[in-house]
Amino acid sequence: MARTNFEELLNAGVHFGHLKRKWNPNMAPYIFMERNGIHIIDLYKTAAKIEEAASALKQIAKSGKKILFVATKKQAKDIVAEKVKSVGMPYVTERWPGGMLTNFATIRKAVRKMSSIDTMMKDPTFTNISKRERLQITRERAKLEKQLGSIADLNRLPSALFIVDIMKEHIAVAESRKLNIPTFAMVDTNSDPKLVDFPIPANDDASKSIALIVEIMVRAIEEGMMERKVEKDKQFKEEDEGIESIKTRTRQELEAELEEDKDEDERTIKKEEIRKLKKTEEEETGQKEKRARKGTAIRKK
């Protein structure tokens, strides 16, 4: 099933490009026509590129890797922050911190500093320092939160970047190219699609256009994460069943041998082993029931 269609893209204004005089010649394959001095994007090609990008992002999410969303322009930042939070992916919607990818170790230090300030503020002795010092620390914490709050959980370099407007986010594009990190981006008629790995020809200025394409990408990531969860659950279930079958077989074998064995010493040893196996099984059953009750209680909340 297609992730989007021509009508949906048309209604969102995805087809509107920039003025003809601002165009980038590398966008020629994606331009359908010119009307009133404005380039019109070919939406059939946009739909194909959306499908290609969404499938690739789904596979990245399925492998458990992180995708960093970058959108610092006014009409995109709130949309991206709201939609990306639902899948727990990191995002940058304020100023791009220079060297965020190429100097990632330094960025991690700033994040750790933010965590240490949090610990300091929770300490009862924090109230003992002067009001001026407390104010300075609080302001520093707010500044770090604004710049790095959304990437606080990013412990390693992202496996891919999704960018809205590669002209504005040219530093992010340059850093990802330098580190060979795959890039997905909304590319308007004034941009060079050759700078990114998965260009999506689209209007990167209209909020409706941005919202539609980001929503499609987020849904694809969500699908990948769900498939990963299903596969993991299946794997754990198979492992549990395998362990159970081994234990059951061992106990059954011991019980069969006990019936045939006439040596009292051997019978005593086997009885003790059977008793231990039964006890272990009962404990594991109790733990499973406890986990199940806990999961039910969490879902009810």
C-alpha positions in Angstrom: 0.0 0.0 0.0 1.3 3.5 -1.0 2.3 5.7 1.9 0.7 8.8 0.2 -1.0 9.7 -3.0 -1.1 12.5 -5.5 -4.2 14.2 -4.0 -2.8 14.3 -0.5 0.5 15.9 -1.8 -1.4 18.4 -3.9 -3.6 19.5 -1.1 -0.6 20.1 1.2 1.1 22.3 -1.5 4.1 20.0 -1.8 4.3 20.9 -5.5 5.1 24.6 -5.1 8.8 25.3 -5.8 10.8 28.6 -5.8 11.0 31.3 -8.4 12.6 30.2 -11.7 15.6 32.5 -11.3 16.5 30.8 -7.9 16.4 27.3 -9.3 19.3 24.7 -9.0 19.9 23.0 -12.4 20.4 19.6 -10.6 16.7 19.7 -9.7 15.6 19.7 -13.4 14.6 15.9 -13.3 12.1 16.7 -10.5 10.5 19.8 -12.1 7.2 19.3 -13.9 6.7 22.7 -15.4 7.0 26.5 -14.8 3.9 28.6 -14.0 3.9 32.4 -13.5 7.7 32.3 -12.9 7.5 29.6 -10.3 8.7 26.0 -10.8 6.2 23.2 -10.1 7.5 19.9 -8.7 6.5 16.6 -10.3 4.4 15.0 -7.5 4.6 11.5 -9.0 8.4 11.6 -8.6 8.0 13.0 -5.1 5.7 10.1 -4.2 8.3 7.6 -5.5 11.1 9.3 -3.5 8.9 9.4 -0.3 8.4 5.6 -0.6 12.1 5.0 -1.1 13.1 7.2 1.8 10.4 5.8 4.2 11.4 2.2 3.4 15.1 2.9 4.2 14.2 4.7 7.4 12.0 1.8 8.4 14.9 -0.6 8.1 17.2 1.7 10.1 14.6 1.9 12.9 14.1 -1.9 12.7 17.8 -2.5 13.4 17.4 -0.4 16.6 19.5 2.6 15.4 18.9 6.3 15.9 17.8 8.8 13.3 18.5 12.5 14.0 15.9 15.0 12.7 17.1 18.5 11.9 14.7 21.4 11.4 15.6 24.9 12.8 13.5 27.0 10.5 10.5 28.7 12.2 7.7 26.9 10.4 9.2 23.5 10.8 10.7 23.3 14.4 7.4 22.9 16.3 6.0 20.3 13.8 9.2 18.2 13.9 9.5 18.4 17.7 5.9 17.3 18.2 5.9 14.4 15.7 9.4 13.0 16.5 8.8 12.9 20.2 6.2 10.1 19.7 8.9 7.7 18.4 11.7 8.7 20.8 14.1 9.9 18.2 16.5 12.8 18.8 16.0 16.1 17.0 17.6 19.6 16.7 15.1 22.4 16.3 17.2 25.3 17.7 20.5 26.5 16.3 22.7 23.6 15.0 25.7 23.3 17.3 28.7 23.5 15.0 30.7 20.3 15.2 27.8 18.3 16.7 28.8 15.3 14.5 32.4 15.9 13.7 33.2 16.9 17.3 30.7 14.6 19.0 32.8 14.0 22.1 32.7 17.7 23.1 28.9 17.8 22.6 28.6 14.7 24.9 30.7 16.6 27.5 28.2 19.5 27.4 25.3 17.0 27.9 27.1 15.4 30.9 27.6 18.9 32.3 23.8 19.4 32.0 23.3 16.1 33.9 25.8 17.2 36.6 23.9 20.5 37.1 20.7 18.5 37.5 22.3 16.4 40.2 23.6 19.5 41.9 20.2 21.2 41.9 18.6 18.2 43.5 21.2 18.2 46.3 19.8 19.8 49.6 23.1 21.9 49.9 22.2 23.7 46.6 20.1 26.2 48.7 23.2 27.1 50.8 25.0 28.8 47.9 24.3 32.5 47.1 21.3 33.6 45.2 23.4 35.0 42.4 25.3 31.7 41.9 22.0 29.8 41.9 20.7 32.1 39.2 23.8 31.7 37.1 23.6 27.9 37.3 19.9 27.9 36.5 20.5 30.1 33.4 23.3 27.9 32.2 21.1 24.8 32.7 18.3 26.5 30.7 20.7 27.4 27.9 22.0 23.9 27.7 18.5 22.4 27.7 17.4 24.7 24.9 20.4 23.7 22.7 21.0 20.0 23.7 17.9 18.8 25.6 16.4 16.9 22.7 19.7 15.0 22.1 20.5 14.2 25.7 19.8 10.5 25.1 22.0 10.3 22.0 25.0 8.3 23.3 26.6 7.7 19.9 26.6 9.2 16.4 23.2 8.8 14.7 22.9 6.3 11.9 21.0 8.7 9.7 19.8 12.3 9.5 16.5 13.6 8.2 16.8 17.3 7.3 14.2 19.9 6.4 15.7 22.5 4.0 19.3 21.6 3.2 20.1 25.2 2.2 19.5 26.4 5.8 21.0 23.3 7.4 24.1 23.2 5.2 26.5 22.7 8.1 24.6 19.5 9.2 24.7 18.3 5.6 28.5 19.0 5.4 29.2 17.2 8.7 27.1 14.1 7.8 28.8 13.9 4.4 32.2 14.1 6.0 31.4 11.2 8.3 29.5 9.2 5.6 26.2 9.3 7.6 23.2 8.7 5.3 21.1 11.8 4.8 17.4 12.0 4.0 16.0 15.5 3.2 13.2 17.6 1.8 14.8 19.3 -1.2 13.2 22.4 -2.8 13.9 23.6 -6.4 16.6 26.0 -5.1 18.7 23.2 -3.6 21.1 20.5 -4.9 19.7 17.0 -4.5 23.1 15.5 -5.1 24.2 16.6 -1.7 22.0 14.0 0.1 21.5 10.3 -0.3 17.7 10.2 -0.2 16.3 13.5 -1.6 12.6 14.1 -1.5 11.6 16.9 -4.0 9.1 19.0 -2.1 8.1 22.4 -0.8 10.3 22.9 2.3 8.7 26.3 3.3 5.0 25.5 3.7 4.0 24.0 7.1 1.4 21.7 5.6 4.0 20.2 3.2 6.5 19.7 6.1 3.9 18.2 8.4 2.8 15.7 5.8 6.2 14.4 4.8 7.6 14.3 8.4 4.4 12.4 9.5 5.0 9.8 6.8 8.6 9.3 7.8 7.7 9.1 11.5 5.0 6.4 10.7 7.7 4.4 8.8 10.0 4.6 11.8 7.2 3.5 14.1 6.5 0.5 11.8 10.2 -0.5 11.9 10.3 -0.2 15.7 7.1 -2.3 16.1 8.5 -5.0 13.8 11.7 -5.1 15.9 9.6 -5.5 19.1 7.6 -8.3 17.6 10.7 -10.2 16.5 12.4 -9.7 19.9 9.3 -11.0 21.7 9.1 -14.0 19.4 12.8 -14.7 20.0 12.5 -14.5 23.8 9.4 -16.8 23.6 11.3 -19.4 21.5 14.2 -19.3 24.0 11.9 -19.7 27.0 10.1 -22.6 25.3 13.5 -24.2 24.5 14.7 -24.0 28.1 11.3 -25.3 29.4 11.5 -28.3 27.0 15.0 -29.1 28.2 14.0 -28.9 31.9 10.9 -31.0 31.3 12.7 -33.7 29.4 15.4 -33.9 32.1 12.9 -34.2 34.9 10.9 -36.8 32.9 14.1 -38.8 32.2 15.0 -38.7 35.9 11.5 -39.9 36.9 11.7 -42.7 34.4 15.1 -43.8 35.7 13.8 -43.6 39.3 11.1 -46.1 38.4 13.6 -48.6 37.1 16.4 -48.0 39.6 16.5 -50.4 42.6 19.6 -49.1 44.3 18.4 -47.0 47.3 21.4 -44.6 47.2 20.9 -43.8 43.5 17.1 -43.4 44.1 17.8 -40.9 46.9 20.1 -38.9 44.7 17.6 -38.8 41.9 14.7 -37.9 44.2 16.8 -34.9 45.5 17.5 -33.8 41.9 13.8 -34.0 40.9 12.9 -32.0 44.0 15.3 -29.3 43.1 14.1 -29.2 39.5 10.5 -28.9 40.7 11.4 -26.0 43.1 13.2 -24.1 40.3 10.2 -24.5 38.0 7.8 -23.3 40.7 10.1 -20.2 41.3 10.3 -19.4 37.6 6.5 -19.8 37.2 6.0 -17.4 40.2 8.4 -14.8 38.7 6.6 -15.0 35.3 3.2 -14.4 37.0 4.6 -11.5 39.0 6.0 -9.9 35.8 2.6 -10.5 34.0 0.7 -8.8 36.9 3.2 -5.9 36.9 2.7 -5.4 33.1 -1.1 -5.5 33.5 -0.9 -2.8 36.3 1.3 -0.5 34.1 -1.1 -0.9 31.2 -4.1 0.0 33.4 -2.3 3.2 34.5 
